[in-house]
């Protein structure tokens, strides 16, 4: 996969805006099967990062979900021909009573000039 830069702020490089990119994962309801499938798809990569002490996404399910959703966001940006995603934001909705969460992530896909 092409190496896409992701930043929560602007970057000091000339670029053209291609458009917004978005993805979400959820551990309950209709999106649960998507997350389960993606966890299997990324399991080896996650374990490799953890064993190499390059895991920086936190412990537990949230860290893995965040890693997975950023990788999926990169795929969406690649479809647009992007080199980077700027101004990335995350929304996390969590219900402690149900152990439910819905994680959404979005940003602006850009192409370097």
N, C-alpha and C positions, 0 to 999 in steps of 0.2 A: 504494500500500500504506500502511496505517495506520502512523504513526510509533510504534514500540515501543521503550521504554527497555530497555537491557540493562545489567545491573550484575553484577560479580563479588562484590558484598557486598549487604547489606540497604540499603534506601533509607528516608529519613526522610519517609515519607508513609503515611497510613492505607490499608490494602488488605485485600482478601480473597484468600486463596490459592485458586486454581482447580485447580492440579495440576501435575505435572511435565511438561516438554517435552523432547524428545530428537531428535537427528538424527545421522547419520554419513555420511561419504564415505570412499572408498577408491580407490586408483589401480591396483588389481589385483583379479582375481576377479569375482564377480557384481556388485559395487557399482561397478566401473570404468565401466560404461555409464551409470550414474546421474551420476557425476561429469563424464563427457564431455558429457552432455546439459546439465547445469547450467552448465558452463563456457561453452557456446555461448549459453545463455539470459542469462547475466550479463556476457558479453564487452563489450558496449557500455558498461554501467555501470562496469565495472572500468577500461576505457580512459578514460572521462570523468573518473573520480576521479584517475587517474594524471596526466592532462594538466592537471588543475586543481590539481595539487600537494596533493590531499586524500587521498592514498593513505597509510595508516598501518599497513598489514598486513604489512609486510616484503616481502622479495624472493622471487621464484620461486613454485613450485607451492604451497608451504605457505601463503603469504600469501593467494593466490587461493582456496585450499581453505577457509581459515579465514573469509574474507569470505563465500564462498558458503554455508557451513554456518550462519553466524550469520543470514544472510538467510532461509534455510530454517527455522531455529529460530523466527524472528519469524513466519513464515507459520503454523507450528504453534500458536504462542501466540494469533494472531489467531483461529484456528478455535475456541479456547476463550473468546474474548471478552476477552482480556487487554489491559492497558495497559502492562505491563512484564514483564520476566523478571529475577528476582533470583537471587543465589547461583549464577551461571553457572560451570560448570567445563568443562574440556576434557581429554580423554585423547588422547594421540598415541602410537601404536605404530608404530615404524619399524624396518625391517630394511635396514641399509646394504648387505648383500650382494646383495639382490634389488631395491634401490631401491623398496621397498614401504612404503606407509604406510596406516594406518587412523586417521582422526580422528573422534572422538566428542565431542559437545557436549551438555550438558544443564543445566537450571535449573528454577526454579519460576515458573510463570506466575501473575501476580497481577492483580487488578482494583482500581483505586483507588476508595475510598469517597467 
